[in-house]
Amino acid sequence: MCTSSIINAQQEQDLDETKQELKLNLAMSIAGVPELTYEYFLEDNSSVGASIAIGLDNAEDLSLRFILSPYYRLFFGKKKNAGFFIEANSAIATYRDIYNRYEYYYDDNGEYREDSISVYDKKTTNFGLGAAVGFKLLTRNNYIGEIYAGAGRLFGDSNDIEVYPRVGITIGKRF
């Protein structure tokens, strides 16, 4: 009985020693921009982390090419670093805008033709600040699931894209 108490106490202590998480954002992966996140717990109710996402689709289909998002989270749940949270984040985001303009006409033989008149290709990297809110669930085996939504404002070179997304449905493991 004494041995089982010591083993149980050791297991509870091991759970308290978990101070980091590794996660995959399923929502961004489905959108063509897989995102991996590392999170480190500062205290029982706060953490810092960083997410990195890379656009895999063609730049003509998806202009977001890369985003690095460090963040700080403050938790309001009863469990250690779980439950409702608010997040302050920043981002370094790279976008590539490709625009083709086409002209349609009938040639001398009466055939319908298409010509590319101009191509616009611009790559920009900007810095931004934003916020998000979400909820994190934690299992007894230290698996996590979270859902969050937010956005940020990009500063710098003027382009059509002034906002970056901060959304996710993530799964991961606390260790």
N, CA and C atoms as an extended XYZ file, in Angstrom:
525
Properties=species:S:1:pos:R:3:atomname:S:1:resname:S:1:resid:I:1 pbc="F F F"
N         0.829       -1.184        0.000 N   MET     1
C         0.000        0.000        0.000 CA  MET     1
C         0.879        1.257        0.000 C   MET     1
N         1.952        1.185        0.780 N   CYS     2
C         2.900        2.298        0.844 CA  CYS     2
C         3.562        2.514       -0.515 C   CYS     2
N         3.912        1.413       -1.185 N   THR     3
C         4.566        1.493       -2.493 CA  THR     3
C         3.632        2.113       -3.528 C   THR     3
N         2.365        1.717       -3.520 N   SER     4
C         1.429        2.285       -4.491 CA  SER     4
C         1.212        3.769       -4.231 C   SER     4
N         1.235        4.213       -2.996 N   SER     5
C         1.110        5.641       -2.678 CA  SER     5
C         2.292        6.419       -3.224 C   SER     5
N         3.490        5.861       -3.089 N   ILE     6
C         4.700        6.530       -3.596 CA  ILE     6
C         4.668        6.609       -5.114 C   ILE     6
N         4.264        5.516       -5.774 N   ILE     7
C         4.185        5.501       -7.238 CA  ILE     7
C         3.140        6.507       -7.715 C   ILE     7
N         1.992        6.554       -7.065 N   ASN     8
C         0.942        7.499       -7.430 CA  ASN     8
C         1.420        8.942       -7.236 C   ASN     8
N         2.103        9.207       -6.141 N   ALA     9
C         2.638       10.548       -5.887 CA  ALA     9
C         3.669       10.918       -6.949 C   ALA     9
N         4.487        9.948       -7.360 N   GLN    10
C         5.495       10.199       -8.382 CA  GLN    10
C         4.834       10.527       -9.726 C   GLN    10
N         3.751        9.789      -10.058 N   GLN    11
C         3.048       10.056      -11.307 CA  GLN    11
C         2.410       11.436      -11.294 C   GLN    11
N         1.837       11.834      -10.159 N   GLU    12
C         1.258       13.175      -10.063 CA  GLU    12
C         2.334       14.240      -10.184 C   GLU    12
N         3.505       13.982       -9.603 N   GLN    13
C         4.610       14.935       -9.701 CA  GLN    13
C         5.078       15.032      -11.150 C   GLN    13
N         5.123       13.910      -11.868 N   ASP    14
C         5.523       13.927      -13.265 CA  ASP    14
C         4.551       14.757      -14.101 C   ASP    14
N         3.248       14.679      -13.797 N   LEU    15
C         2.274       15.483      -14.518 CA  LEU    15
C         2.523       16.967      -14.292 C   LEU    15
N         2.931       17.333      -13.078 N   ASP    16
C         3.200       18.732      -12.779 CA  ASP    16
C         4.469       19.232      -13.457 C   ASP    16
N         5.357       18.328      -13.829 N   GLU    17
C         6.625       18.719      -14.448 CA  GLU    17
C         6.496       18.992      -15.936 C   GLU    17
N         5.348       18.706      -16.541 N   THR    18
C         5.177       18.978      -17.963 CA  THR    18
C         5.134       20.481      -18.173 C   THR    18
N         6.051       20.980      -18.970 N   LYS    19
C         6.147       22.424      -19.158 CA  LYS    19
C         6.154       22.835      -20.623 C   LYS    19
N         5.864       21.905      -21.545 N   GLN    20
C         5.897       22.256      -22.955 CA  GLN    20
C         4.924       21.410      -23.765 C   GLN    20
N         4.580       21.928      -24.943 N   GLU    21
C         3.664       21.237      -25.844 CA  GLU    21
C         4.173       21.367      -27.277 C   GLU    21
N         3.832       20.372      -28.064 N   LEU    22
C         4.069       20.390      -29.500 CA  LEU    22
C         2.736       20.083      -30.171 C   LEU    22
N         2.317       20.942      -31.132 N   LYS    23
C         0.968       20.844      -31.693 CA  LYS    23
C         0.989       20.996      -33.207 C   LYS    23
N        -0.043       20.432      -33.846 N   LEU    24
C        -0.282       20.577      -35.279 CA  LEU    24
C        -1.647       21.212      -35.467 C   LEU    24
N        -1.691       22.257      -36.275 N   ASN    25
C        -2.935       22.963      -36.558 CA  ASN    25
C        -3.620       22.298      -37.753 C   ASN    25
N        -4.687       21.571      -37.484 N   LEU    26
C        -5.398       20.855      -38.533 CA  LEU    26
C        -6.132       21.799      -39.482 C   LEU    26
N        -6.698       22.869      -38.967 N   ALA    27
C        -7.459       23.812      -39.796 CA  ALA    27
C        -6.565       24.473      -40.838 C   ALA    27
N        -5.401       24.936      -40.437 N   MET    28
C        -4.488       25.564      -41.391 CA  MET    28
C        -3.915       24.532      -42.360 C   MET    28
N        -3.719       23.303      -41.899 N   SER    29
C        -3.215       22.247      -42.790 CA  SER    29
C        -4.213       21.957      -43.905 C   SER    29
N        -5.487       21.909      -43.572 N   ILE    30
C        -6.522       21.690      -44.581 CA  ILE    30
C        -6.556       22.857      -45.564 C   ILE    30
N        -6.279       24.064      -45.087 N   ALA    31
C        -6.276       25.251      -45.942 CA  ALA    31
C        -5.030       25.337      -46.825 C   ALA    31
N        -4.078       24.406      -46.664 N   GLY    32
C        -2.882       24.408      -47.502 CA  GLY    32
C        -1.688       25.091      -46.884 C   GLY    32
N        -1.793       25.441      -45.603 N   VAL    33
C        -0.702       26.105      -44.901 CA  VAL    33
C        -0.458       25.365      -43.582 C   VAL    33
N         0.221       24.203      -43.613 N   PRO    34
C         0.441       23.455      -42.375 CA  PRO    34
C         1.205       24.289      -41.350 C   PRO    34
N         0.759       24.190      -40.095 N   GLU    35
C         1.338       25.005      -39.026 CA  GLU    35
C         1.726       24.107      -37.854 C   GLU    35
N         2.971       24.237      -37.408 N   LEU    36
C         3.465       23.558      -36.211 CA  LEU    36
C         3.683       24.597      -35.125 C   LEU    36
N         3.387       24.202      -33.877 N   THR    37
C         3.493       25.131      -32.752 CA  THR    37
C         4.236       24.483      -31.600 C   THR    37
N         5.111       25.269      -30.978 N   TYR    38
C         5.773       24.875      -29.738 CA  TYR    38
C         5.338       25.865      -28.670 C   TYR    38
N         4.935       25.349      -27.501 N   GLU    39
C         4.485       26.210      -26.403 CA  GLU    39
C         5.210       25.820      -25.116 C   GLU    39
N         5.658       26.824      -24.368 N   TYR    40
C         6.357       26.615      -23.098 CA  TYR    40
C         5.589       27.327      -21.994 C   TYR    40
N         5.387       26.647      -20.859 N   PHE    41
C         4.603       27.209      -19.761 CA  PHE    41
C         5.502       27.977      -18.799 C   PHE    41
N         5.175       29.222      -18.599 N   LEU    42
C         5.923       30.072      -17.663 CA  LEU    42
C         5.446       29.832      -16.237 C   LEU    42
N         4.130       29.822      -16.062 N   GLU    43
C         3.492       29.592      -14.765 CA  GLU    43
C         2.278       28.700      -14.999 C   GLU    43
N         1.464       28.497      -13.964 N   ASP    44
C         0.273       27.656      -14.100 CA  ASP    44
C        -0.799       28.282      -14.976 C   ASP    44
N        -0.715       29.579      -15.229 N   ASN    45
C        -1.758       30.238      -15.999 CA  ASN    45
C        -1.226       31.068      -17.170 C   ASN    45
N         0.037       30.898      -17.543 N   SER    46
C         0.571       31.669      -18.673 CA  SER    46
C         1.612       30.855      -19.434 C   SER    46
N         1.745       31.198      -20.705 N   SER    47
C         2.694       30.492      -21.553 CA  SER    47
C         3.169       31.401      -22.680 C   SER    47
N         4.271       31.008      -23.296 N   VAL    48
C         4.769       31.636      -24.506 CA  VAL    48
C         4.944       30.537      -25.540 C   VAL    48
N         4.868       30.908      -26.783 N   GLY    49
C         5.025       29.912      -27.832 CA  GLY    49
C         5.303       30.567      -29.158 C   GLY    49
N         5.507       29.721      -30.161 N   ALA    50
C         5.735       30.196      -31.520 CA  ALA    50
C         5.155       29.186      -32.494 C   ALA    50
N         4.502       29.706      -33.509 N   SER    51
C         3.934       28.891      -34.584 CA  SER    51
C         4.643       29.233      -35.877 C   SER    51
N         4.882       28.223      -36.690 N   ILE    52
C         5.470       28.444      -38.007 CA  ILE    52
C         4.613       27.716      -39.031 C   ILE    52
N         4.260       28.426      -40.094 N   ALA    53
C         3.411       27.867      -41.148 CA  ALA    53
C         4.027       28.193      -42.498 C   ALA    53
N         3.926       27.233      -43.413 N   ILE    54
C         4.470       27.398      -44.760 CA  ILE    54
C         3.387       27.034      -45.763 C   ILE    54
N         3.156       27.923      -46.725 N   GLY    55
C         2.157       27.675      -47.755 CA  GLY    55
C         2.647       26.652      -48.768 C   GLY    55
N         1.876       25.599      -48.982 N   LEU    56
C         2.263       24.538      -49.906 CA  LEU    56
C         1.590       24.666      -51.266 C   LEU    56
N         0.439       25.329      -51.307 N   ASP    57
C        -0.264       25.483      -52.580 CA  ASP    57
C         0.467       26.469      -53.477 C   ASP    57
N         0.092       26.481      -54.739 N   ASN    58
C         0.644       27.408      -55.706 CA  ASN    58
C         0.427       28.846      -55.248 C   ASN    58
N         1.382       29.714      -55.514 N   ALA    59
C         1.245       31.114      -55.126 CA  ALA    59
C         0.076       31.771      -55.841 C   ALA    59
N        -0.314       31.261      -57.012 N   GLU    60
C        -1.468       31.811      -57.722 CA  GLU    60
C        -2.775       31.471      -57.017 C   GLU    60
N        -2.780       30.339      -56.260 N   ASP    61
C        -3.981       29.914      -55.544 CA  ASP    61
C        -4.028       30.428      -54.111 C   ASP    61
N        -2.869       30.570      -53.483 N   LEU    62
C        -2.779       30.973      -52.080 CA  LEU    62
C        -1.616       31.929      -51.922 C   LEU    62
N        -1.881       33.177      -51.577 N   SER    63
C        -0.813       34.180      -51.538 CA  SER    63
C         0.049       34.082      -50.280 C   SER    63
N        -0.471       33.526      -49.168 N   LEU    64
C         0.320       33.391      -47.947 CA  LEU    64
C         1.395       32.323      -48.170 C   LEU    64
N         2.656       32.696      -48.037 N   ARG    65
C         3.751       31.768      -48.286 CA  ARG    65
C         4.422       31.303      -47.001 C   ARG    65
N         4.510       32.185      -45.985 N   PHE    66
C         5.217       31.864      -44.743 CA  PHE    66
C         4.705       32.782      -43.647 C   PHE    66
N         4.566       32.226      -42.440 N   ILE    67
C         4.212       33.066      -41.297 CA  ILE    67
C         4.832       32.476      -40.031 C   ILE    67
N         5.507       33.319      -39.284 N   LEU    68
C         6.080       32.978      -37.984 CA  LEU    68
C         5.361       33.834      -36.957 C   LEU    68
N         4.708       33.184      -35.970 N   SER    69
C         3.868       33.902      -35.005 CA  SER    69
C         4.264       33.571      -33.572 C   SER    69
N         5.115       34.378      -32.936 N   PRO    70
C         5.327       34.219      -31.500 CA  PRO    70
C         4.119       34.778      -30.736 C   PRO    70
N         3.828       34.183      -29.569 N   TYR    71
C         2.655       34.630      -28.823 CA  TYR    71
C         2.849       34.453      -27.317 C   TYR    71
N         1.965       35.136      -26.575 N   TYR    72
C         1.854       35.007      -25.117 CA  TYR    72
C         0.398       34.705      -24.814 C   TYR    72
N         0.148       33.696      -23.951 N   ARG    73
C        -1.219       33.329      -23.582 CA  ARG    73
C        -1.420       33.424      -22.079 C   ARG    73
N        -2.618       33.857      -21.718 N   LEU    74
C        -3.043       33.921      -20.329 CA  LEU    74
C        -4.293       33.051      -20.203 C   LEU    74
N        -4.238       32.034      -19.303 N   PHE    75
C        -5.313       31.049      -19.156 CA  PHE    75
C        -6.191       31.381      -17.957 C   PHE    75
N        -7.480       31.017      -18.064 N   PHE    76
C        -8.444       31.268      -17.012 CA  PHE    76
C        -9.145       29.988      -16.563 C   PHE    76
N        -8.585       28.821      -16.865 N   GLY    77
C        -9.200       27.559      -16.504 CA  GLY    77
C        -8.755       27.067      -15.136 C   GLY    77
N        -9.394       25.996      -14.651 N   LYS    78
C        -9.043       25.405      -13.367 CA  LYS    78
C        -7.823       24.502      -13.479 C   LYS    78
N        -7.646       23.843      -14.644 N   LYS    79
C        -6.473       23.006      -14.856 CA  LYS    79
C        -5.272       23.877      -15.211 C   LYS    79
N        -4.108       23.326      -14.986 N   LYS    80
C        -2.865       24.037      -15.289 CA  LYS    80
C        -2.753       24.283      -16.800 C   LYS    80
N        -2.689       25.550      -17.187 N   ASN    81
C        -2.551       25.967      -18.580 CA  ASN    81
C        -3.565       25.282      -19.487 C   ASN    81
N        -4.808       25.343      -19.108 N   ALA    82
C        -5.900       24.796      -19.918 CA  ALA    82
C        -7.149       25.629      -19.676 C   ALA    82
N        -8.147       25.426      -20.512 N   GLY    83
C        -9.377       26.190      -20.407 CA  GLY    83
C        -9.364       27.392      -21.327 C   GLY    83
N       -10.202       28.370      -20.998 N   PHE    84
C       -10.301       29.589      -21.800 CA  PHE    84
C        -9.003       30.377      -21.728 C   PHE    84
N        -8.573       30.957      -22.857 N   PHE    85
C        -7.367       31.788      -22.859 CA  PHE    85
C        -7.525       32.973      -23.797 C   PHE    85
N        -6.729       34.005      -23.509 N   ILE    86
C        -6.575       35.135      -24.423 CA  ILE    86
C        -5.118       35.150      -24.849 C   ILE    86
N        -4.891       35.653      -26.047 N   GLU    87
C        -3.553       35.590      -26.634 CA  GLU    87
C        -3.188       36.919      -27.272 C   GLU    87
N        -1.966       37.366      -27.024 N   ALA    88
C        -1.376       38.487      -27.753 CA  ALA    88
C        -0.297       37.890      -28.642 C   ALA    88
N        -0.295       38.265      -29.924 N   ASN    89
C         0.673       37.669      -30.833 CA  ASN    89
C         1.276       38.705      -31.759 C   ASN    89
N         2.347       38.303      -32.383 N   SER    90
C         2.967       39.095      -33.437 CA  SER    90
C         3.235       38.150      -34.592 C   SER    90
N         3.647       38.697      -35.723 N   ALA    91
C         3.876       37.831      -36.880 CA  ALA    91
C         4.866       38.459      -37.834 C   ALA    91
N         5.615       37.601      -38.465 N   ILE    92
C         6.392       37.956      -39.637 CA  ILE    92
C         5.781       37.125      -40.761 C   ILE    92
N         5.159       37.801      -41.718 N   ALA    93
C         4.404       37.107      -42.761 CA  ALA    93
C         4.931       37.481      -44.134 C   ALA    93
N         5.043       36.476      -44.992 N   THR    94
C         5.458       36.681      -46.372 CA  THR    94
C         4.302       36.294      -47.283 C   THR    94
N         3.937       37.230      -48.156 N   TYR    95
C         2.883       37.017      -49.132 CA  TYR    95
C         3.454       37.203      -50.531 C   TYR    95
N         2.891       36.479      -51.479 N   ARG    96
C         3.277       36.649      -52.879 CA  ARG    96
C         2.007       36.837      -53.685 C   ARG    96
N         1.889       37.991      -54.299 N   ASP    97
C         0.728       38.311      -55.115 CA  ASP    97
C         1.084       38.132      -56.582 C   ASP    97
N         0.328       37.302      -57.268 N   ILE    98
C         0.502       37.092      -58.701 CA  ILE    98
C        -0.823       37.430      -59.371 C   ILE    98
N        -0.741       38.284      -60.362 N   TYR    99
C        -1.940       38.709      -61.070 CA  TYR    99
C        -1.647       38.681      -62.564 C   TYR    99
N        -2.456       37.965      -63.312 N   ASN   100
C        -2.367       37.938      -64.771 CA  ASN   100
C        -3.600       38.624      -65.344 C   ASN   100
N        -3.380       39.516      -66.277 N   ARG   101
C        -4.500       40.152      -66.963 CA  ARG   101
C        -4.582       39.580      -68.370 C   ARG   101
N        -5.760       39.190      -68.768 N   TYR   102
C        -5.958       38.567      -70.072 CA  TYR   102
C        -6.842       39.428      -70.955 C   TYR   102
N        -6.589       39.321      -72.246 N   GLU   103
C        -7.429       39.996      -73.232 CA  GLU   103
C        -8.033       38.927      -74.135 C   GLU   103
N        -9.315       39.012      -74.370 N   TYR   104
C       -10.021       38.050      -75.211 CA  TYR   104
C       -10.490       38.763      -76.481 C   TYR   104
N       -10.297       38.101      -77.636 N   TYR   105
C       -10.667       38.718      -78.912 CA  TYR   105
C       -10.845       37.635      -79.974 C   TYR   105
N       -11.383       38.048      -81.115 N   TYR   106
C       -11.485       37.178      -82.288 CA  TYR   106
C       -10.364       37.549      -83.245 C   TYR   106
N        -9.618       36.559      -83.713 N   ASP   107
C        -8.530       36.842      -84.657 CA  ASP   107
C        -9.096       36.995      -86.077 C   ASP   107
N        -8.181       37.143      -87.056 N   ASP   108
C        -8.588       37.363      -88.445 CA  ASP   108
C        -9.369       36.187      -89.028 C   ASP   108
N        -9.149       34.976      -88.493 N   ASN   109
C        -9.860       33.792      -88.973 CA  ASN   109
C       -11.191       33.584      -88.243 C   ASN   109
N       -11.531       34.457      -87.331 N   GLY   110
C       -12.786       34.351      -86.598 CA  GLY   110
C       -12.716       33.443      -85.380 C   GLY   110
N       -11.515       33.019      -85.004 N   GLU   111
C       -11.344       32.165      -83.831 CA  GLU   111
C       -11.198       33.013      -82.572 C   GLU   111
N       -11.806       32.514      -81.494 N   TYR   112
C       -11.757       33.214      -80.205 CA  TYR   112
C       -10.381       32.988      -79.568 C   TYR   112
N        -9.678       34.033      -79.196 N   ARG   113
C        -8.312       33.943      -78.662 CA  ARG   113
C        -8.215       34.588      -77.282 C   ARG   113
N        -7.165       34.195      -76.594 N   GLU   114
C        -6.860       34.750      -75.271 CA  GLU   114
C        -5.372       35.092      -75.254 C   GLU   114
N        -5.047       36.309      -74.859 N   ASP   115
C        -3.649       36.728      -74.727 CA  ASP   115
C        -3.410       37.264      -73.328 C   ASP   115
N        -2.257       36.926      -72.767 N   SER   116
C        -1.863       37.484      -71.479 CA  SER   116
C        -1.212       38.834      -71.744 C   SER   116
N        -1.799       39.867      -71.188 N   ILE   117
C        -1.313       41.218      -71.436 CA  ILE   117
C        -0.213       41.608      -70.453 C   ILE   117
N        -0.454       41.386      -69.173 N   SER   118
C         0.546       41.783      -68.180 CA  SER   118
C         0.551       40.787      -67.027 C   SER   118
N         1.681       40.697      -66.374 N   VAL   119
C         1.830       39.827      -65.209 CA  VAL   119
C         2.379       40.680      -64.067 C   VAL   119
N         1.684       40.602      -62.943 N   TYR   120
C         2.096       41.318      -61.742 CA  TYR   120
C         2.536       40.269      -60.730 C   TYR   120
N         3.766       40.336      -60.269 N   ASP   121
C         4.305       39.365      -59.316 CA  ASP   121
C         5.072       40.150      -58.256 C   ASP   121
N         4.527       40.175      -57.041 N   LYS   122
C         5.148       40.953      -55.977 CA  LYS   122
C         5.207       40.124      -54.705 C   LYS   122
N         6.382       40.079      -54.090 N   LYS   123
C         6.573       39.354      -52.836 CA  LYS   123
C         6.854       40.374      -51.736 C   LYS   123
N         6.093       40.296      -50.626 N   THR   124
C         6.281       41.222      -49.511 CA  THR   124
C         6.400       40.456      -48.204 C   THR   124
N         7.228       40.966      -47.330 N   THR   125
C         7.366       40.430      -45.976 CA  THR   125
C         7.117       41.576      -45.012 C   THR   125
N         6.158       41.375      -44.110 N   ASN   126
C         5.758       42.426      -43.181 CA  ASN   126
C         5.699       41.903      -41.753 C   ASN   126
N         5.687       42.839      -40.816 N   PHE   127
C         5.559       42.563      -39.393 CA  PHE   127
C         4.154       42.954      -38.963 C   PHE   127
N         3.575       42.191      -38.020 N   GLY   128
C         2.235       42.521      -37.559 CA  GLY   128
C         2.025       42.211      -36.095 C   GLY   128
N         0.954       42.765      -35.547 N   LEU   129
C         0.529       42.525      -34.168 CA  LEU   129
C        -0.942       42.150      -34.173 C   LEU   129
N        -1.312       41.223      -33.258 N   GLY   130
C        -2.696       40.791      -33.231 CA  GLY   130
C        -3.101       40.171      -31.911 C   GLY   130
N        -4.308       39.616      -31.888 N   ALA   131
C        -4.858       38.993      -30.688 CA  ALA   131
C        -5.763       37.839      -31.093 C   ALA   131
N        -5.984       36.933      -30.140 N   ALA   132
C        -6.869       35.790      -30.372 CA  ALA   132
C        -7.464       35.352      -29.040 C   ALA   132
N        -8.544       34.602      -29.105 N   VAL   133
C        -9.160       33.959      -27.945 CA  VAL   133
C        -9.387       32.501      -28.294 C   VAL   133
N        -9.386       31.654      -27.266 N   GLY   134
C        -9.591       30.247      -27.542 CA  GLY   134
C        -9.852       29.427      -26.300 C   GLY   134
N        -9.904       28.120      -26.506 N   PHE   135
C       -10.154       27.176      -25.418 CA  PHE   135
C        -9.291       25.954      -25.638 C   PHE   135
N        -8.605       25.502      -24.567 N   LYS   136
C        -7.729       24.332      -24.626 CA  LYS   136
C        -8.270       23.247      -23.706 C   LYS   136
N        -8.374       22.033      -24.267 N   LEU   137
C        -8.781       20.853      -23.502 CA  LEU   137
C        -7.555       19.983      -23.261 C   LEU   137
N        -7.486       19.368      -22.071 N   LEU   138
C        -6.351       18.543      -21.684 CA  LEU   138
C        -6.864       17.197      -21.174 C   LEU   138
N        -6.302       16.089      -21.698 N   THR   139
C        -6.678       14.761      -21.220 CA  THR   139
C        -5.747       14.332      -20.098 C   THR   139
N        -6.088       13.227      -19.450 N   ARG   140
C        -5.231       12.688      -18.383 CA  ARG   140
C        -3.887       12.217      -18.917 C   ARG   140
N        -3.853       11.817      -20.181 N   ASN   141
C        -2.610       11.339      -20.798 CA  ASN   141
C        -1.786       12.471      -21.416 C   ASN   141
N        -2.147       13.700      -21.115 N   ASN   142
C        -1.447       14.893      -21.592 CA  ASN   142
C        -1.574       15.135      -23.090 C   ASN   142
N        -2.633       14.626      -23.698 N   TYR   143
C        -2.946       15.021      -25.065 CA  TYR   143
C        -3.807       16.264      -24.987 C   TYR   143
N        -3.643       17.149      -25.944 N   ILE   144
C        -4.401       18.393      -25.910 CA  ILE   144
C        -5.145       18.597      -27.227 C   ILE   144
N        -6.199       19.369      -27.127 N   GLY   145
C        -6.937       19.847      -28.279 CA  GLY   145
C        -7.322       21.283      -27.988 C   GLY   145
N        -7.229       22.112      -28.978 N   GLU   146
C        -7.611       23.505      -28.744 CA  GLU   146
C        -8.241       24.085      -29.997 C   GLU   146
N        -9.042       25.100      -29.768 N   ILE   147
C        -9.672       25.841      -30.845 CA  ILE   147
C        -9.509       27.317      -30.512 C   ILE   147
N        -9.118       28.097      -31.502 N   TYR   148
C        -8.923       29.533      -31.263 CA  TYR   148
C        -9.159       30.306      -32.549 C   TYR   148
N        -9.430       31.589      -32.393 N   ALA   149
C        -9.661       32.467      -33.536 CA  ALA   149
C        -9.198       33.871      -33.193 C   ALA   149
N        -8.626       34.514      -34.173 N   GLY   150
C        -8.169       35.881      -34.023 CA  GLY   150
C        -7.552       36.352      -35.320 C   GLY   150
N        -6.979       37.535      -35.281 N   ALA   151
C        -6.335       38.103      -36.464 CA  ALA   151
C        -5.349       39.163      -36.017 C   ALA   151
N        -4.562       39.601      -36.954 N   GLY   152
C        -3.590       40.644      -36.663 CA  GLY   152
C        -3.470       41.607      -37.824 C   GLY   152
N        -2.910       42.759      -37.540 N   ARG   153
C        -2.718       43.818      -38.532 CA  ARG   153
C        -1.273       43.837      -38.958 C   ARG   153
N        -1.030       43.804      -40.268 N   LEU   154
C         0.324       43.864      -40.819 CA  LEU   154
C         0.719       45.314      -41.061 C   LEU   154
N         1.961       45.622      -40.762 N   PHE   155
C         2.517       46.954      -40.973 CA  PHE   155
C         3.645       46.846      -41.996 C   PHE   155
N         3.986       47.938      -42.621 N   GLY   156
C         5.120       47.914      -43.546 CA  GLY   156
C         4.702       48.251      -44.951 C   GLY   156
N         5.333       47.571      -45.908 N   ASP   157
C         5.112       47.820      -47.327 CA  ASP   157
C         3.627       47.761      -47.657 C   ASP   157
N         3.147       48.773      -48.327 N   SER   158
C         1.717       48.794      -48.639 CA  SER   158
C         1.404       47.783      -49.737 C   SER   158
N         0.447       46.934      -49.467 N   ASN   159
C        -0.045       45.967      -50.443 CA  ASN   159
C        -1.510       45.703      -50.164 C   ASN   159
N        -2.102       44.824      -50.907 N   ASP   160
C        -3.528       44.537      -50.731 CA  ASP   160
C        -3.826       43.790      -49.450 C   ASP   160
N        -2.842       43.087      -48.893 N   ILE   161
C        -3.051       42.258      -47.714 CA  ILE   161
C        -2.582       43.007      -46.478 C   ILE   161
N        -3.527       43.339      -45.597 N   GLU   162
C        -3.204       44.085      -44.394 CA  GLU   162
C        -3.477       43.292      -43.125 C   GLU   162
N        -4.037       42.081      -43.249 N   VAL   163
C        -4.434       41.277      -42.098 CA  VAL   163
C        -3.861       39.874      -42.235 C   VAL   163
N        -3.436       39.298      -41.107 N   TYR   164
C        -3.010       37.898      -41.126 CA  TYR   164
C        -3.944       37.090      -40.228 C   TYR   164
N        -4.171       35.822      -40.586 N   PRO   165
C        -5.094       34.997      -39.800 CA  PRO   165
C        -4.410       34.400      -38.579 C   PRO   165
N        -5.180       34.213      -37.526 N   ARG   166
C        -4.709       33.481      -36.339 CA  ARG   166
C        -5.871       32.591      -35.919 C   ARG   166
N        -6.049       31.495      -36.629 N   VAL   167
C        -7.148       30.565      -36.386 CA  VAL   167
C        -6.596       29.153      -36.311 C   VAL   167
N        -7.303       28.307      -35.563 N   GLY   168
C        -6.831       26.938      -35.519 CA  GLY   168
C        -7.732       25.980      -34.778 C   GLY   168
N        -7.625       24.754      -35.218 N   ILE   169
C        -8.126       23.585      -34.502 CA  ILE   169
C        -6.904       22.689      -34.405 C   ILE   169
N        -6.323       22.596      -33.208 N   THR   170
C        -5.042       21.908      -33.077 CA  THR   170
C        -5.160       20.685      -32.189 C   THR   170
N        -4.251       19.744      -32.453 N   ILE   171
C        -4.078       18.580      -31.592 CA  ILE   171
C        -2.589       18.503      -31.268 C   ILE   171
N        -2.282       17.957      -30.096 N   GLY   172
C        -0.883       17.873      -29.726 CA  GLY   172
C        -0.669       17.077      -28.462 C   GLY   172
N         0.537       17.180      -27.960 N   LYS   173
C         0.966       16.409      -26.780 CA  LYS   173
C         1.739       17.333      -25.852 C   LYS   173
N         1.407       17.245      -24.579 N   ARG   174
C         2.110       17.983      -23.537 CA  ARG   174
C         3.175       17.055      -22.961 C   ARG   174
N         4.384       17.548      -22.829 N   PHE   175
C         5.474       16.728      -22.266 CA  PHE   175
C         6.382       17.548      -21.380 C   PHE   175
